[in-house]
Amino acid sequence: MTTSSFTRRTAIVDAHAHLYDSGANRYGIFAREDPGFEVFVGDYSALPRTYLLDDYLRATSSRKIDGLIWHEFISEDPIKEVTWAQQLAAASEVPIALVGLVDFCDPDLPERLDLYRSLPNLTAVRQHLGWDNHNPLRRFASRADLMADPKWLTGLERLKGGGSALRAGSVRPAIARPPERSPSISRNWFHGRSNGLAD
């Protein structure tokens, strides 16, 4: 006897997905072997050089995808990549929210945030802050205490400006806990505008 549990696909929103096209964007990890990337994911030589929404939907066909949150994929031109992703999201029947890459110490951060705020589907930004005291290959941050740097914290504060707040996210923070300085940037490390996918 067939029951509804076998005939219905579970509906999900995928909170972290990577869609990419190495023909449209340049990824250093594909141009050359990257020991730092390999230490996190293992041998990635079989990873496809292009992985688009149709590929993703085929791979997840056992689920009903109600939405997904696209994350940047360490391209050599993050602005070009996220602009490409905005075009992908605008053409998609599946709701897609975007997470772009930032460096909160970058002197050009205000201009980048202004550009990001102009992209309708971009709801969050993140900075890779991984740090391993024992293995230099497992480090993304420039130093272990980066998140305590006043310059970095000033950059974080900029997320509140511009008329449309963005969420902030980190990957394996470079200190034990997020800064307490900004109560309006919530303690779970995410805050800001939403398109209904990333509440």
C-alpha positions as CSV (number, residue, x, y, z in Angstrom):
1,M,0.0,0.0,0.0
2,T,1.4,3.4,-1.0
3,T,1.2,6.1,1.7
4,S,1.6,9.9,1.4
5,S,5.0,9.7,3.1
6,F,6.3,7.8,0.0
7,T,4.5,9.8,-2.7
8,R,5.3,13.3,-1.4
9,R,8.7,14.9,-1.7
10,T,9.9,16.7,1.4
11,A,10.0,20.5,0.8
12,I,13.2,22.2,1.9
13,V,14.9,25.5,1.6
14,D,18.6,24.9,1.1
15,A,20.5,27.3,3.4
16,H,23.9,27.0,1.7
17,A,24.3,26.1,-1.9
18,H,27.0,26.8,-4.5
19,L,26.1,27.3,-8.1
20,Y,28.9,28.4,-10.4
21,D,30.2,28.6,-14.0
22,S,33.9,28.6,-14.6
23,G,33.2,29.8,-18.2
24,A,31.6,33.0,-16.8
25,N,33.8,33.5,-13.7
26,R,37.4,32.5,-13.0
27,Y,38.0,30.3,-10.0
28,G,41.7,29.8,-8.9
29,I,40.9,26.4,-7.4
30,F,40.1,25.1,-11.0
31,A,43.0,26.9,-12.7
32,R,45.5,25.2,-10.4
33,E,45.6,22.8,-7.5
34,D,44.9,24.7,-4.3
35,P,46.3,23.0,-1.1
36,G,44.3,25.2,1.1
37,F,41.0,24.3,-0.5
38,E,42.0,20.6,-0.7
39,V,42.7,20.4,3.1
40,F,39.0,21.3,3.7
41,V,37.3,19.2,1.0
42,G,39.8,16.5,0.0
43,D,40.7,15.6,-3.6
44,Y,38.4,17.8,-5.7
45,S,39.7,16.9,-9.1
46,A,36.4,15.4,-10.0
47,L,34.4,18.5,-9.0
48,P,32.6,19.8,-12.1
49,R,33.9,23.1,-13.5
50,T,30.3,24.3,-13.9
51,Y,27.4,23.5,-11.7
52,L,24.2,25.4,-12.5
53,L,20.6,25.3,-11.2
54,D,19.5,22.5,-13.5
55,D,22.4,20.4,-12.2
56,Y,21.4,21.2,-8.6
57,L,17.8,20.3,-9.2
58,R,18.6,17.0,-10.8
59,A,20.9,16.2,-7.8
60,T,18.1,17.1,-5.3
61,S,15.2,15.6,-7.2
62,S,14.1,13.6,-4.2
63,R,13.2,16.8,-2.5
64,K,11.0,19.7,-3.4
65,I,13.2,22.8,-3.4
66,D,11.2,25.8,-2.2
67,G,14.2,28.0,-2.2
68,L,17.9,28.2,-1.8
69,I,20.6,30.5,-0.5
70,W,23.5,30.9,-2.9
71,H,26.9,31.6,-1.4
72,E,29.9,33.0,-3.3
73,F,32.4,30.4,-4.3
74,I,35.8,32.1,-3.8
75,S,36.1,33.4,-7.3
76,E,38.9,35.7,-8.4
77,D,36.4,38.5,-9.0
78,P,33.7,38.4,-6.3
79,I,31.8,41.4,-7.7
80,K,31.6,39.9,-11.1
81,E,30.5,36.5,-9.6
82,V,27.7,37.9,-7.5
83,T,26.5,40.0,-10.4
84,W,26.3,36.8,-12.4
85,A,24.5,35.2,-9.6
86,Q,21.9,38.0,-9.5
87,Q,21.2,37.3,-13.2
88,L,20.8,33.6,-12.4
89,A,18.5,34.4,-9.5
90,A,16.4,36.8,-11.6
91,A,15.8,34.2,-14.2
92,S,15.0,31.3,-11.8
93,E,11.6,30.0,-11.0
94,V,13.1,28.8,-7.7
95,P,13.5,31.7,-5.2
96,I,17.2,32.4,-4.6
97,A,18.8,34.6,-2.0
98,L,22.4,35.6,-2.4
99,V,25.4,35.9,0.0
100,G,28.3,38.0,-1.3
101,L,31.9,38.2,-0.2
102,V,33.4,41.1,1.8
103,D,36.5,42.1,3.7
104,F,35.5,44.3,6.6
105,C,39.0,45.9,6.6
106,D,38.8,46.8,2.9
107,P,39.0,50.6,2.4
108,D,36.7,50.1,-0.6
109,L,34.1,48.4,1.6
110,P,31.5,51.2,1.4
111,E,31.4,51.1,-2.4
112,R,31.1,47.3,-2.4
113,L,28.2,47.4,0.1
114,D,26.4,50.1,-2.0
115,L,26.7,47.8,-5.1
116,Y,25.5,44.8,-3.1
117,R,22.5,46.8,-1.8
118,S,21.6,47.4,-5.5
119,L,21.2,43.7,-6.1
120,P,17.6,42.7,-5.3
121,N,18.4,39.1,-4.3
122,L,21.5,39.8,-2.2
123,T,20.5,39.6,1.5
124,A,23.7,38.9,3.2
125,V,27.5,39.2,3.1
126,R,30.2,37.0,4.6
127,Q,33.9,37.0,5.2
128,H,36.0,33.9,5.4
129,L,37.6,34.0,8.9
130,G,38.7,30.5,9.4
131,W,41.8,30.1,11.7
132,D,43.7,27.0,12.8
133,N,46.4,27.5,15.3
134,H,48.2,24.4,14.1
135,N,47.7,24.2,10.4
136,P,48.4,27.3,8.2
137,L,46.6,25.7,5.3
138,R,43.4,25.9,7.3
139,R,43.5,29.7,7.7
140,F,41.5,32.2,5.8
141,A,41.9,35.2,8.1
142,S,45.1,37.3,8.1
143,R,45.6,36.8,11.8
144,A,43.9,35.0,14.7
145,D,42.4,38.1,16.4
146,L,41.1,39.8,13.3
147,M,37.6,40.1,14.7
148,A,38.9,42.2,17.6
149,D,40.5,44.7,15.3
150,P,38.9,48.2,15.7
151,K,39.2,48.7,11.9
152,W,37.4,45.4,11.3
153,L,34.6,46.3,13.8
154,T,34.2,49.7,12.1
155,G,33.7,47.8,8.8
156,L,31.1,45.6,10.4
157,E,29.2,48.7,11.6
158,R,28.8,49.8,8.0
159,L,26.2,47.1,7.5
160,K,23.7,49.2,9.3
161,G,23.9,52.1,6.9
162,G,22.8,52.7,3.3
163,G,19.1,52.5,4.0
164,S,18.9,48.7,3.5
165,A,20.7,46.6,6.1
166,L,22.5,43.4,5.1
167,R,23.1,40.3,7.2
168,A,26.7,39.5,8.3
169,G,28.1,36.0,8.4
170,S,31.5,34.5,9.1
171,V,33.0,31.2,8.3
172,R,34.7,29.7,11.4
173,P,35.4,32.9,13.2
174,A,39.0,33.9,14.0
175,I,38.1,34.5,17.7
176,A,36.0,32.3,20.0
177,R,32.8,34.3,19.8
178,P,31.4,37.1,17.7
179,P,31.8,40.7,18.8
180,E,29.2,42.1,21.3
181,R,29.7,45.7,20.0
182,S,26.7,45.8,17.7
183,P,23.4,44.7,19.3
184,S,21.6,45.6,16.0
185,I,23.7,43.0,14.2
186,S,22.2,40.0,16.0
187,R,24.2,37.6,18.1
188,N,23.5,34.7,15.9
189,W,25.7,36.6,13.4
190,F,22.9,37.3,11.0
191,H,20.8,40.4,10.6
192,G,19.2,42.6,8.0
193,R,17.0,42.6,4.9
194,S,15.2,39.5,3.9
195,N,13.4,38.2,0.9
196,G,11.6,35.5,2.9
197,L,14.3,32.8,2.5
198,A,16.7,33.7,5.2
199,D,14.8,34.8,8.2
